[in-house]
Amino acid sequence: MHRLLFSLALLASARAAVPALMPLPVKADFTPAALPIDTSFTVTASGTADPRLAAAVTRFVNRIARQTGIPLLPDRPLATRVSLAIECAASGPAYPTLGEDESYTLDVAESGAHLKAAAIDGVLRGLATFTQLIQPAPAGGFQAAAVHIEDRPRFPWRGLMLDASRHWMPVAVVKRNLDAMADVKLNVFHWHLSDDQGFRVESRRFPKLQGEGSDGLYYTQDEIRDVVAYARDRGIRVIPEFDIPGHTQSWMVGYPELATNPGPYTIGRTWGIYFPVLDPTKEEVYTFLDGFFAEIAPLFPDPYFHIGGDEVKPDQWKASPTVQAFMRDHQLKDEHALQAYFNQRIQKLLEKNHKIMIGWDEILHPDLPQNIVVQSWRGQKSVAEAAAKGYRGILSWGYYLDHASPASFHYNVDPLGDDNAKKLTPEQTANILGGEACMWAEYVNAETVDSRIWPRAAAIAERFWSPQSTTDLESMYARMEAVSRDLEWSGVHHRSNYAPMLDRLAAGRPAEPLRVLADAFEAQGLGVRARAQKYTSLVPLNRFVDACRPESETVRWMEQAVNRLNPADIAALRAQFARWAENDGRMQPLFQDNGLLAEVRPLSKDLSALGIAGEKLLDYIEKQQAAPADFVAAETGELARMQRPSAEVAYACARPLRLLMEKVRK
């Protein structure tokens, strides 16, 4: 058993609750004591005069003040007792770098706490852990649990990709998610800045890029610098992605001469893979990109620069006599070889601007140097095969948050979990740098994106940080739900936007019945919503599915209760089923003259029917009676029907009923 889990188990009898740490540290030994958190709480830092450390201390104190409601003064005169002493040996580089030392030790006792790290990034990770140690004290107020922690990351590359092209993500959205990333020790922000639906960065050299390709929604260069600095102060690298040669229709709105076909072009409004691609045979394309990189690359100090390179449809290349003649002249056997030729030239342009190329699986080619990085959306096997060939890689397959998969699915995917990875030598294994969660934005906007990232990204962050042996799903979910609430203090809106969205749908009427309904269903992701074939970038995301969350805490608690089924659980389940049974009647006023809720009428009726069935099943179980065959047959048929999503949400509420049905059949 992982040492922390063992320590927590030993401590459970001594305290009513233990702090929820995520990611789990490498080593954590708790003792039954605590450091009081009150108005006298004082922090000192020594070892380096780097202003980032002073800023980190100020943010930390302000965070604790929000989290506890206790007014704290970050610059208060030195008190007689120091609550937390920080010892940082060195400043480290001006910007976070790949492989930087992020280790730390943290000791908390009743008399005070001591955080020690070799560099500032380690301090930042230790401060994030300290905030998770804080909880209400039995006698009132707040306290930090006493513990000895030794911690370090498993992988150096632990990222989150945010798509700001398909739906615009304002700077405020980016910053609050950077704060949440820092809370769970993610250290790479991959910023997807161009796609068919929008070019999102100001170019002063080529102003028609954002002028005609963004609908006026783009980041100025000053905003880019501000975000990069904001991320730096939180120990997070920022890597831009400008997807080429495909996914480039927004480029061609202002500069159609870059394309294989002459155009004209308009901003993409629908989802999918577009045909327009840059023309690799035109020298003016490389001249343009050389100038573009020279202007944009300095905005991003990190040495890595993402070129996308995925999902290139070669139809225009195949249909172009000019392109085909070029391929014959250059002995390029197919369009994949043509893209490799393009990537070789792009790699040299990036190298000229002191950048290292990173791209999706499709860029991998033996003609490219081995210092590039391959980001794999195809799977663990793909990233392992690249590593075996000497290429560094990161895994994103299994971490696509836009699919709305449960946290358990993401948690069970490991960058080194594939059989192919197990065959790698230690040197080849080191080529797998880590992974990135991906938040593609076809079906999210600035209002809903936080709820699709968090809290599931915290489970992925643990997979990247904690030892590979950390795999207990029950522990993960218990801690994730607690950390989800704590993340609100970082500023993300994954929970706080829920009630306003339901209030909007309720149209001025009490929204509590709608919340009962929404808590019983789970939003579906890319696959189900894409099949609806009714979305464009201009369609509002304000429906029931947009308010619902990818995982229902209510239903997960009910499943756990059914599995235990002690008297207290039966009473709690009965109360929840009664709430469901009566909820359709309470929903009726909300349905009046409200077209936005028309699609959920059947769902409301089904939920009440499930509530009634749940009460009956509990009756049979408590009375130790066999359920009538016709009842079992009817309910089995209904539960089978509810396997299929409706209104783009899944019947999470059916899962506890299925478990109860299994019990009455035994």
ZITAHU-V694496 format. One record per run of one state. SS is the DSSP state (H for helix, E for strand, L for the rest). FROM is the first residue (numbers start at 0). LEN is the number of residues. If there is no record, write none. Layout:
BEGIN
((SS | FROM | LEN) (SS | FROM | LEN))
END
This chain:
BEGIN
((L | 0 | 2) (H | 2 | 9) (L | 11 | 15) (E | 26 | 11) (L | 37 | 5) (E | 42 | 4) (L | 46 | 4) (H | 50 | 18) (L | 68 | 15) (E | 83 | 5) (L | 88 | 15) (E | 103 | 6) (L | 109 | 2) (E | 111 | 6) (L | 117 | 2) (H | 119 | 14) (E | 133 | 3) (L | 136 | 5) (E | 141 | 10) (L | 151 | 5) (E | 156 | 7) (L | 163 | 7) (H | 170 | 13) (L | 183 | 4) (E | 187 | 8) (L | 195 | 2) (E | 197 | 2) (L | 199 | 1) (E | 200 | 1) (L | 201 | 6) (H | 207 | 6) (L | 213 | 5) (E | 218 | 1) (L | 219 | 1) (H | 220 | 13) (L | 233 | 3) (E | 236 | 6) (L | 242 | 6) (H | 248 | 6) (L | 254 | 1) (H | 255 | 3) (E | 258 | 1) (L | 259 | 18) (E | 277 | 1) (L | 278 | 4) (H | 282 | 17) (L | 299 | 4) (E | 303 | 3) (L | 306 | 8) (H | 314 | 5) (L | 319 | 1) (H | 320 | 9) (L | 329 | 5) (H | 334 | 18) (L | 352 | 3) (E | 355 | 5) (H | 360 | 3) (L | 363 | 9) (E | 372 | 4) (L | 376 | 3) (H | 379 | 9) (L | 388 | 3) (E | 391 | 4) (L | 395 | 4) (E | 399 | 1) (H | 400 | 3) (L | 403 | 3) (H | 406 | 5) (L | 411 | 7) (H | 418 | 4) (L | 422 | 3) (H | 425 | 4) (L | 429 | 2) (E | 431 | 8) (L | 439 | 9) (H | 448 | 5) (L | 453 | 2) (H | 455 | 10) (L | 465 | 7) (H | 472 | 18) (L | 490 | 5) (H | 495 | 11) (L | 506 | 5) (H | 511 | 7) (L | 518 | 3) (E | 521 | 2) (L | 523 | 2) (H | 525 | 7) (L | 532 | 11) (H | 543 | 4) (L | 547 | 5) (H | 552 | 12) (L | 564 | 2) (H | 566 | 25) (L | 591 | 3) (H | 594 | 28) (L | 622 | 6) (H | 628 | 13) (L | 641 | 4) (E | 645 | 1) (L | 646 | 2) (E | 648 | 2) (L | 650 | 3) (H | 653 | 12) (L | 665 | 1))
END
